[in-house]
Amino acid sequence: MRYLLEELAERAPGNTVEVRVPPYGATQCVSGPRHTRGTPPNVIETDAQTWIALACGELDWSTAVGDARVVASGSRAALVGLLPLVREHPVEAETLEI
């Protein structure tokens, strides 16, 4: 869980958007205006199951928001184009060393 949040912050460094997956963790990401005190203006919050599905590409952003599985507030609170973080790549049998 935290690994996926850390991966998002690494791929989209910045402090404009705060992504929360309570009670597991939170991260700030996306370049732009920096937030320093109080409640950030751009917040994304979701449950663990939805976060993993988004990060792994099993669920797309618009569906998650439309189904109210993600609460996003603020003009920049979107992860479109940043997800999925993990993609399945087929492994060729010839490349495996057994």
C-alpha positions in Angstrom: 0.0 0.0 0.0 2.6 2.5 1.1 4.9 1.4 -1.7 2.2 2.4 -4.3 1.8 5.8 -2.6 5.6 6.3 -2.6 5.7 5.3 -6.3 3.1 7.9 -7.2 5.1 10.6 -5.4 8.3 9.5 -7.2 6.6 9.6 -10.6 4.8 12.9 -10.0 6.9 14.8 -7.5 5.4 17.9 -5.9 3.1 19.1 -3.1 0.0 20.2 -4.9 -2.2 17.1 -4.4 -2.5 15.0 -1.3 -3.6 11.4 -1.8 -5.0 9.7 1.3 -5.6 6.0 1.8 -6.7 5.8 5.5 -5.5 4.3 7.7 -2.5 3.1 5.6 -0.9 6.3 4.5 -0.9 9.5 2.5 1.4 11.3 0.1 1.8 14.6 -1.6 2.4 14.7 -5.3 2.0 16.6 -8.5 4.0 19.8 -9.2 2.5 23.2 -8.8 1.6 25.4 -5.9 3.0 24.1 -2.6 0.7 23.5 0.3 2.1 24.0 3.8 -0.6 24.3 6.5 -4.1 23.1 7.3 -6.2 21.1 4.9 -4.7 21.0 1.4 -6.8 22.5 -1.3 -6.5 19.4 -3.6 -7.3 16.2 -1.7 -7.9 12.7 -3.1 -9.2 10.1 -0.6 -10.1 6.4 -1.2 -10.1 3.1 0.5 -7.3 0.5 0.2 -9.1 -1.8 -2.2 -9.9 1.0 -4.6 -6.4 2.4 -4.4 -4.8 -0.9 -5.3 -7.3 -1.4 -8.2 -6.4 2.1 -9.5 -2.7 1.6 -9.1 -2.7 -1.8 -10.8 -4.9 -0.7 -13.7 -7.9 -2.9 -12.7 -10.0 0.2 -12.3 -9.9 3.5 -14.3 -10.1 6.9 -12.7 -13.3 8.1 -14.2 -15.2 4.9 -13.1 -13.8 5.2 -9.6 -14.9 8.8 -9.3 -18.3 8.2 -11.0 -19.0 5.3 -8.6 -18.0 7.5 -5.6 -15.2 5.1 -4.7 -12.8 8.1 -4.8 -13.5 11.5 -3.2 -11.6 14.2 -5.0 -11.8 17.9 -4.0 -10.0 20.8 -5.6 -9.3 21.9 -9.1 -6.2 19.8 -9.5 -7.4 16.7 -7.6 -7.1 14.1 -10.3 -4.7 11.4 -11.2 -5.6 11.0 -14.9 -2.5 10.1 -16.8 -0.6 9.1 -13.7 -2.3 5.7 -13.2 -1.8 2.8 -13.4 1.5 2.6 -11.5 1.9 -1.1 -12.1 1.4 -2.8 -15.4 1.5 -6.4 -16.3 4.1 -7.3 -18.8 4.0 -10.8 -20.3 7.2 -12.6 -19.6 8.6 -14.6 -22.5 9.5 -18.2 -21.7 12.8 -17.7 -23.5 13.9 -14.9 -21.1 13.4 -17.0 -17.9 16.4 -18.8 -16.5 15.3 -22.0 -14.9 
